[in-house]
């Protein structure tokens, strides 16, 4: 990731660098939200959501 950033800085930020960053960010955020929602939904289903929140 740092190498890609240095290459982007060196080349003056080509458009494919922005596209790859946006794609990686969207994938990371979607996986993070899906993991969080699955965790919270499973905790609520098991009835351990109260113990986790406290």
C-alpha positions as MATLAB code, in Angstrom:
seq = 'XXXXXXXXXXXXXXXXXXXXXXXXXXXXXXXXXXXXXXXXXXXXXXXXXXXXXX';
ca = [
       0.000    0.000    0.000;
       2.833    2.395    0.846;
       4.626    1.440   -2.377;
       1.475    2.233   -4.370;
       1.211    5.573   -2.578;
       4.841    6.440   -3.369;
       4.357    5.460   -7.021;
       1.216    7.595   -7.168;
       3.069   10.561   -5.670;
       5.994   10.052   -8.031;
       3.809    9.830  -11.138;
       1.602   12.739  -10.134;
      -1.422   10.660   -9.059;
      -2.662    8.983  -12.254;
      -6.372    8.318  -12.520;
      -6.007    4.537  -12.068;
      -4.462    5.213   -8.653;
      -7.608    7.045   -7.565;
      -9.797    4.284   -9.017;
      -7.852    1.554   -7.195;
      -7.974    3.495   -3.919;
     -11.740    4.029   -4.240;
     -12.280    0.348   -5.057;
     -10.154   -0.811   -2.128;
     -11.857    1.609    0.268;
     -15.335    0.527   -0.845;
     -14.424   -3.151   -0.486;
     -12.891   -2.554    2.951;
     -15.851   -0.507    4.197;
     -18.417   -2.976    2.861;
     -16.627   -5.910    4.492;
     -16.300   -3.960    7.741;
     -19.996   -3.046    7.805;
     -21.075   -6.578    6.884;
     -18.871   -8.000    9.665;
     -20.249   -5.503   12.191;
     -23.872   -6.112   11.227;
     -23.439   -9.892   11.245;
     -21.762   -9.686   14.654;
     -24.488   -7.489   16.140;
     -27.302   -9.544   14.602;
     -25.827  -12.829   15.835;
     -25.293  -11.329   19.294;
     -28.904  -10.138   19.405;
     -30.120  -13.532   18.227;
     -28.119  -15.300   20.927;
     -29.246  -12.821   23.596;
     -25.678  -11.865   24.522;
     -25.874   -8.363   23.071;
     -26.508   -6.856   26.505;
     -23.434   -8.524   27.996;
     -21.287   -7.346   25.068;
     -22.511   -3.758   25.286;
     -21.730   -3.571   29.002;
];
